[in-house]
Amino acid sequence: MHALVYLSALLCLASAASAETLEEEGRLVFLDGSGTPYINTTTIGYGLLMIVPIVLVGLLVAAALGLNLDNLFGRRSDQFNKQPYYDQDYYYQYAQRSMETLSPILEMLKEAYNKWE
């Protein structure tokens, strides 16, 4: 039994000693010898390949369980079924002013049309 404990302790010490000699490399962003930063696009691509399907499956499961996704992606509008209020007197006055402006022009067009008829 003691031999097993000593062997496992020896393996743990050996692995710790070998781990110290390994140099770590930057995964996402690293600097080259001149100090220029480089972005590892492979890591970003693999990350997206893992994250996007997980999010899509999560949304599908949420929709299947009855979660309303409109609350997550849209804003709620209370003005959907309400009719706007129009001031009828204002539009009547606007129509009267328009007719007062256009009536002389329409009269001239009518006279010209009757003249050439």
C-alpha positions in Angstrom: 0.0 0.0 0.0 2.8 2.4 0.8 4.4 1.6 -2.5 1.3 2.8 -4.3 1.2 6.0 -2.3 4.9 6.6 -3.0 4.5 5.8 -6.7 1.6 8.2 -7.1 3.5 11.0 -5.2 6.5 10.4 -7.5 4.3 10.6 -10.6 2.7 13.8 -9.3 6.1 15.4 -8.7 7.4 14.3 -12.1 4.4 15.7 -13.9 4.8 19.0 -12.0 8.5 19.2 -12.9 7.8 18.6 -16.5 5.0 21.1 -16.6 7.3 23.9 -15.4 9.6 23.4 -18.3 6.9 23.9 -21.0 6.5 27.4 -22.4 3.0 28.7 -22.6 1.9 30.2 -25.9 -0.8 32.8 -26.3 -4.0 31.2 -27.6 -6.1 34.1 -28.8 -3.7 37.0 -29.1 0.1 36.7 -29.0 3.1 38.9 -29.8 5.8 37.9 -32.3 9.5 38.7 -31.9 9.0 42.4 -33.0 6.2 43.0 -30.6 3.4 42.9 -33.3 0.2 41.4 -31.9 -1.4 38.7 -33.9 -4.9 37.3 -33.5 -5.3 33.5 -33.8 -8.4 33.2 -36.1 -8.5 29.5 -35.7 -9.3 29.8 -32.1 -12.0 32.3 -32.8 -13.4 30.0 -35.5 -13.5 27.0 -33.2 -15.1 29.0 -30.5 -17.8 30.2 -32.8 -18.3 26.6 -34.1 -19.0 25.6 -30.5 -21.0 28.6 -29.2 -23.4 29.2 -32.1 -24.9 25.7 -32.2 -25.3 25.7 -28.4 -27.1 29.1 -28.5 -29.3 27.9 -31.3 -30.2 24.7 -29.6 -30.9 26.7 -26.4 -33.3 29.0 -28.2 -35.1 26.1 -29.8 -35.5 24.4 -26.5 -36.7 27.7 -24.9 -39.3 28.1 -27.7 -40.4 24.5 -27.3 -40.9 25.0 -23.6 -43.2 27.9 -24.3 -40.8 30.9 -23.5 -41.9 33.9 -25.5 -38.9 34.9 -27.5 -40.5 38.2 -28.5 -39.7 39.5 -25.1 -36.1 38.8 -25.6 -35.5 40.2 -29.0 -38.2 42.8 -29.5 -39.7 45.6 -27.6 -43.2 45.7 -26.5 -45.5 48.1 -28.2 -48.7 49.2 -26.5 -49.7 51.3 -29.5 -50.5 48.3 -31.7 -54.3 48.3 -31.5 -54.9 51.9 -30.6 -56.3 54.3 -33.2 -54.6 57.7 -33.3 -56.8 60.7 -32.3 -57.2 63.2 -35.1 -58.4 66.7 -34.5 -61.2 67.0 -37.0 -61.6 70.7 -36.8 -58.0 71.3 -37.8 -58.4 69.0 -40.9 -61.6 70.8 -41.8 -59.9 74.1 -41.7 -57.0 72.8 -43.7 -59.3 71.5 -46.4 -61.1 74.9 -46.5 -57.8 76.8 -46.9 -56.7 74.3 -49.6 -60.0 74.8 -51.5 -59.8 78.6 -51.2 -56.3 78.4 -52.7 -57.1 76.0 -55.5 -60.6 77.2 -56.5 -59.3 80.1 -58.6 -56.9 77.8 -60.4 -59.7 75.2 -61.0 -62.0 78.0 -62.3 -59.4 79.1 -64.8 -58.8 75.6 -66.0 -62.6 75.1 -66.4 -62.9 78.3 -68.4 -60.0 77.3 -70.6 -61.5 73.9 -71.2 -64.9 75.4 -72.1 -63.2 77.9 -74.4 -61.4 75.3 -76.4 -64.3 72.9 -76.5 
